[in-house]
Amino acid sequence: MASLSIRLLALSLSVTALFTYSSGHGHTYDPYNDKARMIHHGGPMLNGTVKLAIMWYGNCGKEIKNTMRNFIKSLTVPGKAKLQPQVTCWWKVVESYQSMIPDAKPGKSPKIKVKVVKQSGEKTYKYGKVLTLQGHIPELIEHVTKGDTELLPVIVAARDVTIQGICNGKCADHLLTEDPHPRPYIIVGNPETECPGECGWPFFPADTGPKGPVLKPPSGNMAADAMVVAFAGALVDAITNPMNDALYHSFKAKELGPATVCKGIFGRGAAPGNPGEVLTDPKTGGNFNAYGNKNKKFLLPAIWNPKTKSCWTV
């Protein structure tokens, strides 16, 4: 197992929660009849400082880079207090998973700080424009981390790059490299030209399912804001289940994390094809549900809340 200086919290007891699942676009659950059983399987979670090493593969563009970096910073750096709700509020729910540890100290959960410590770009498409999980991704991980196993690699694709597994029910993912020394990493696809009807929603009309309102991206860039949505979910699942043996719901031999089980929900009243109630910027018309650092606005996905034992949005 990869050595992560971001302390690993091992939960020795199983924590079970039953909740009625409310689904959105693109999820296999029946939002009205199915129930998910969220169980902790005893493995480690990440806490402390999570150090990201981001590989921008291809010409990702300034807007995508800035939007994703602003989101990461907004997880722990709040904006103006009068602007509510904030990204930091959403992240505190993620931090609250630490309270599920049997010997956890009562009171406020310790902070989990996510920090970008390394970035690298590859605009020459050295590994081609179709990246495979077993062939190219390990090489990119080595390229950006230089063998440092204390880093959590994040591979971000440009508009003309295809990543194996993306557009097949997932727009970003948390995965593990293969043995003998598996390590967690995150991949993020770009929906500008790659399956916008699946991974660009709710900022792009959905390819399948009920047709509902299409939102306007808060940054003005559909790909950038959709990639934040996808990355945010993958990050939550990586925090709570880094080695695929911690907190997840088993469904048809798949491990669904706290963000995955709430896929497609962004506000109250969410239903298949309908993201739910969100805020609108009166100046730009952009839709969002959380304020970030320096008045930035983001649309964040719902996540499972351990207090309510249900999907929750800010």
N, C-alpha and C positions, 0 to 999 in steps of 0.2 A: 504494500500500500504506500502511496506517495506520502512523504513527510511534509506536513503542512504546519508552519509555525503559527498559522491562524488556528488557535487551539481547537481541538476536536472534542466536542462534548458527547460522551457516550451515555446513552440512556439505557439502563439495565432492565427497566421494566417496560412492558408494552402499554402504550396509552391508546385507548380506543375511543373513537367518537363517532356517533351516528348523527347524520344530518340529512335533511332533504335537500337534494341538489337542484339548483336552478341553472339551466343551461342557456347558452347563447349559440351563435352561429358556429358551425364547424365541429361540434362536439357530438360524440356518439351516444351520450346519455339522453334518456327521455326526461325532460325537465320537470315533468309532472308526476311521474310514477317511480323513477329510480331513486335509490338511496345509495350513498357512498359510505364506505366504512374506512375511515382514516385510522391507520394503525402505525404505531412506532415499532420498528422491528429490532430495536436494540443497538443500531449502529450509530456512528458519530454525526454530529452536526457541526457546522462551522460557526465560530464566534470570534471575538476580538477584532483584529484588523484583517480584512480580506483584501489581499493585494492582487490587483488585476494587471495582466499583461495583454494588451490589445494588439492584434494583428489586423491592420486595415488592408485587406487583400484586393488589389485592383484599384481603380480610381474611384474611391468612395465618395469623394466630394466634401467640401468644407461644411455644408449644411448638415449632412449626416454626422460627421465627426463632432461638430459643436453641439448638436442636439443631444447626442448620446452622452457626451462628456458632461454637459450641463445637468442632465438627468442624474448621472452618477454622483455629481457633487451635491445635488439637491437632496439626496437621501439623508444626509447628515448636516447640511448647512441650510438653515431655514431662510425664508425670505422675510419680507415685512410682516410683522405680527398681525396687522389688520387684514391681511390677505389670507382667507381661509376657504377651504381646507388646504393643507400643505402636504407636499410629498413626504416630509418628515413624519407626519401623522401616519401615513401608509406604512412607512418603514418601521415605525414603533410596533406595529402589529407583527411584523416579521420577527423583530427582536423578542417579542413576547413568547415565541415558541420555546425560548430557554426556560420559561417558568414550568414547562411540562416535565423537566428533569426531576426525578424523584427526590434528590437531595438539594434541589435548588433553594437558594435563600429567599425568604419571603420579601415582598416589595417589588420595586421597579426592576425590570430585567436589565442586565448590562447592555451597553451599547455595542452594536456591530458596525464598525466603520468600513466602508468600501472605498478603496483608494486606487486610482490608476497610477501605477509606479513605473510601468514601461509601455512604450508604444513603438510599433514598427510598421512600415509600409512596404508593400510589394506591388509597384505599379507596372512592372514588366511582365506580369503573369508568368512568372518563372515555372510554376507548377501547372500551367494550363488554365482553362476556364471552366473545367469540371473537376471539382475537388472530391476525392473519395475519402471516406472515414479511415480506412485502413492504410491507404497509401500516402496521400498528400497531407492530411491533417496532422499526423504525428511529426512530419517534417516541418510544418509551419509552427507547431508548438515548440519544437526545438529551436527554430529560428528566432522566435520572439522571447523565449524564456532563457535561452542559453543554458538549459539544463537545470535551472533553478526550480526545484520542486516546491518551493514555498509560494510560488505564484499560481494564480488561477488564470489560465489562458482563455482569451475570448477571441474567436476568429470571426471577423465581420466581412461580409462579401460586398463587392461592388455590384452594380445593376446588371452587368453582363457576365456574372459568375454564378455557376450552379454548384450547390453543395449537396452531396448525397444525403437523402432523407428529408431535405427541406421541400416544401410544397406537397408533402405526402402526409397531410394531417398536422404538420408542425411547421412553424415559421421561424422558430429558434429552438434550440434543444440543449439540455445539459446531459453530457455523456461521459464515458470513461474510456481512456485508452486501453489497449489490450495488455494482457499479462506479458512479462512477469512483474512489471511494476506499474499497475494501473494508476492513473491520475485523473481527476475531474477536469473537464473543460466545457466551454460553451461555444456553440456556433450560432450565428445570426445571419439569416438570409435577407436579401434585398428584394422587395416586392415590386419595384418600379416596372420591371419587365418580366420577372419571374413570378408567375401565378398571382397577379394583383387581385384577382377575384377571390382568392383564398387568404392571402397574407396581407393584402392592402386594406381589407375590411377592418373597421367600419368607415374608413376614409375612401373606400372604393366599392362599387356595387358588388355584392356577393355573387359568385358563379352559381351556387346552388342554394336550396332552402327558401324559406319565406323572404320576400323582399320588404325591407324596412327602410328607415331613414338612413341616408349616407351623410356622415359627419364631415365637417371641414377641418383639416389638420390645423392644430394650434400654431405650429411653426410656419405653416404655409407650404410645407413639403410633405406630401403623402408618404413617401418612402421613409423619411426620417422619423416621423411620428409613429408609423406602423412598426418600425424597427425598435423603437423604445418600448412599445407595448409587448412585442415578442421577447425582447431582451429582459425586460422587467420580470416576466413570468419565468423565464429560464433561470434568472439569477435567484429568485425565491426558491425554486425547486433545487438549485444547486446548494444553497445555504442549508436547507432542511434535509437534504438527502444526497450529500456529496459522493458517497461511495455506493449508492444504490442499496443501502441496507438500513436506512433510518425511517423517516416519516413519509409514508405514501399509502395510496389506496390501490389495491390489486384489482385490475379489471381486464379480463381476457388476456392474461399473462403479461399485462403491461403495468408499469409502475407510474401512477398518476400522483403528482405532487400537489401541494396546497394551491398553487396557481393553476395547474392544469385542470383540476377538478372544477374550477370556476370559469373556465374559458368562455369568452363571449359576453361576459357581464361587465358593464361599466357604470351602471347606475340603477336606481330604483325602477322597477317596472320592466326590467330587461326580459326579453323573450327571444326565441329563435328568430334571427333576422333583425331584432331591435336591440340596440346596445343599452337602452335605458335612458333615464333622465341625466343630462349633463349640463355643464355651464356653457355659456356663449360669450365670447369676447365682443363687447359692443363696437369696438373699433375695427376689428378684422373679420368678425364672424366665425373665428376659429372655435372649435368645441374642445372642452377640456373638463377635468374634474379635480385637478390639484394644481396649486401654485408651487413653483420651485424657487431656487435662489435667483436673485436679481429680477424678480417679476416674471420669470419664465413660466410657461404654462404647459402642462402635460396631461395626456389622457392615460390613466393607469388602469390596469386590469384588476378585477376583483380577485381576492385571495381568501383562503379559508381562515376564519377567525377562531382561535381556540376558546375564547370567552363565550361566543354565541354558538359555536360549533356549526357554523354555516358560512356561506359565501358572503363577503363583505366588501364594500367599496367606500372610499372616503366621502 
